[in-house]
Amino acid sequence: MAEQDKGIARSARVARKTNETDIALAFQVDGTGVSEIQTDVPFLNHMLDLFTKHGHFDLNVVAKGDIEIDDHHTVEDIGICLGQTLREALGDKKGIKRYASVFVPMDEALAQVVIDISNRPHFEYRAQYPSQTVGSFDTQLVHEFLWKLALEARITLHVIVHYGQNTHHMIEAVFKALGRALDEATSIDPRVQGVPSTKGVL
């Protein structure tokens, strides 16, 4: 389970080791867009770097996995770890905006990400890619990563790729939009008193 970093604003780290993967991940919500990503899945490295830069987070990932089988376990477990650290870093969620909806174009592609930091994990995904792979990366793993992120962070996450012709562009738009939407939803709104919910808790 993730542990909150004491003395560092809204940050957490987690170490997860299984028979399939060995991952150390640190995430800071209020960062500067700096990423240090070392995994055996180059396309995921690229997407996580974009996510971090556009969300103004700080992210450090060192991951080894059984990629001789395929990339599935590595991608899935990084999604789990990122979700756990996000949830831990946000703490009681007091003062956050909670919601965000962001459109991001990438040349001919357009993606939309809508977030509610709700403590109710739910994931909706609407994307049809022209190709099943980008290089050696299986596009099905985008769903796997995002679903595990939403589940472990306990957020409601809707991802829609409205259109596009280039699969790389379409997925890149998703990760940029994810970073920007999460940045907005986690940002502190001085007008918010306590938790942004009539329930009094998130």
Disulfide bonds with the S-S distance in Angstrom:
none
